[in-house]
Each structure stands twice: as C-alpha cells, then as structure tokens.
Amino acid sequence: MKLKTLAEKVKIKVVSGSGSLDTEITGGYASDLMSDVIANSKKGELWITLQVHQNIVAVAKLKELSGIIIVNNRSIDADTQKKAEEVGLPIMLTELPAFKIIGKLYEFGVGR
C-alpha cells in the first residue's frame, strides 16, 4: 500500500513530505523509544509513535522508513515540520490512539 492510499482511507492529516506519498509501505513499526526504532525497525516500514520532536526525522531517515504517523491528536512544531520537508519525509497526524491506527493498518494488509 502506498502512503497516499493510506492517508485517503484513514483520513489522516499529512503535514510534511506530501511529495513522497507514492512511497510503498513495506510494514509497520510501533514504538516511542528512539533506540528501539533504531535497533529493530526495517527499511520501508511506517513508524507509529507519539513522539513529536525533531529527532524523529533523523531516526526515520537513518532507518529509511517510509514515513511517520503521530497518534493521539498530537502535532509537531514548525522546526520538526521544516526538517521533515527538507528531507522529504512524510509525517501524518491522527487523532486515533496507536492501537486503533495499527489495527486499521492491519485491516488494509500492511505488514501481512
């Protein structure tokens, strides 16, 4: 599934990296610990987190993740958004908690 399709199906707000929404999602990874994401996520996965600071951009690029979904109606600040735009990283926001958005991803076949 492509990020664009996911954004349309789940009605999540894309706040950065809209030019990279044709990226294919190869799976998903949910964690709020940077060290865990660095150690265990895989290239192409979509990261689900509640973290909103600039370091999420660096970790996602380091691991070559397809994008980030930030849960629980949190938002990113202007500096994080700017950094994500600079590197072409899609960041999306949802009001859903992690458990529910992960369930939706599974329903759509992500990670199966």
C-alpha positions as CSV (number, residue, x, y, z in Angstrom):
1,M,0.0,0.0,0.0
2,K,1.2,3.5,-0.8
3,L,1.2,6.3,1.8
4,K,-1.2,8.3,-0.3
5,T,-3.8,5.5,-0.3
6,L,-3.4,5.1,3.4
7,A,-3.9,8.8,4.0
8,E,-7.1,8.7,2.0
9,K,-8.5,5.6,3.6
10,V,-7.9,6.6,7.1
11,K,-8.3,10.3,6.6
12,I,-5.1,11.3,8.4
13,K,-3.6,14.7,8.0
14,V,-0.3,14.9,6.0
15,V,1.8,17.7,7.5
16,S,5.1,17.1,5.6
17,G,6.6,15.2,2.8
18,S,3.5,15.3,0.5
19,G,5.8,14.9,-2.5
20,S,6.8,11.5,-1.2
21,L,3.3,10.0,-0.7
22,D,3.8,7.5,-3.6
23,T,6.2,5.6,-1.3
24,E,5.2,2.0,-0.7
25,I,4.8,0.9,2.9
26,T,6.5,-2.4,3.5
27,G,5.3,-2.9,7.0
28,G,4.8,-1.1,10.3
29,Y,6.7,-0.4,13.5
30,A,5.3,1.0,16.6
31,S,7.5,2.4,19.4
32,D,8.1,5.5,21.3
33,L,11.7,4.7,22.1
34,M,14.3,6.0,19.6
35,S,16.8,3.3,20.5
36,D,14.2,0.6,19.9
37,V,13.3,2.0,16.5
38,I,17.0,2.3,15.5
39,A,17.6,-1.3,16.6
40,N,14.5,-3.0,15.3
41,S,12.7,-1.2,12.5
42,K,13.3,-2.1,8.9
43,K,13.6,-0.1,5.7
44,G,10.3,0.9,4.2
45,E,8.3,0.5,7.4
46,L,5.8,3.1,8.6
47,W,6.6,4.3,12.2
48,I,3.7,4.8,14.6
49,T,4.6,7.0,17.6
50,L,3.6,9.7,19.9
51,Q,7.0,11.4,19.8
52,V,6.9,14.8,18.1
53,H,10.4,16.3,18.4
54,Q,13.0,16.8,15.6
55,N,14.9,13.6,16.4
56,I,12.1,11.5,14.9
57,V,13.1,12.9,11.5
58,A,16.7,11.9,11.9
59,V,15.8,8.4,13.1
60,A,13.3,7.9,10.3
61,K,15.8,8.9,7.7
62,L,18.6,6.9,9.2
63,K,16.4,3.7,9.0
64,E,15.0,4.7,5.6
65,L,11.4,4.4,6.9
66,S,8.5,5.3,4.6
67,G,7.0,7.8,7.0
68,I,5.7,8.5,10.4
69,I,2.2,8.6,11.9
70,I,1.9,10.6,15.1
71,V,-1.0,9.4,17.2
72,N,-3.3,10.8,19.9
73,N,-4.1,14.1,18.2
74,R,-0.6,15.4,18.8
75,S,1.1,17.9,16.5
76,I,4.6,18.7,15.5
77,D,6.3,22.1,15.9
78,A,7.4,24.2,13.0
79,D,11.1,23.2,13.3
80,T,10.2,19.5,13.1
81,Q,7.9,20.1,10.1
82,K,10.6,22.1,8.4
83,K,13.2,19.4,8.9
84,A,10.9,16.8,7.6
85,E,10.1,18.8,4.5
86,E,13.8,19.4,3.9
87,V,14.4,15.6,3.7
88,G,11.1,14.7,2.1
89,L,9.8,12.7,5.0
90,P,6.0,12.2,5.2
91,I,4.7,12.9,8.6
92,M,1.0,12.3,9.2
93,L,-1.2,13.1,12.2
94,T,-4.2,11.1,13.5
95,E,-6.5,11.6,16.5
96,L,-6.6,7.8,16.9
97,P,-4.5,6.1,19.6
98,A,-1.7,3.8,18.4
99,F,-3.7,0.6,19.0
100,K,-6.5,1.7,16.7
101,I,-4.4,3.0,13.8
102,I,-2.3,-0.1,13.9
103,G,-5.5,-2.2,13.7
104,K,-6.5,-0.2,10.6
105,L,-3.1,-0.7,9.0
106,Y,-3.5,-4.4,9.6
107,E,-7.0,-4.4,8.1
108,F,-5.6,-2.8,5.0
109,G,-3.0,-5.6,4.7
110,V,0.1,-3.6,5.8
111,G,2.7,-5.9,7.3
112,R,1.0,-9.2,6.2
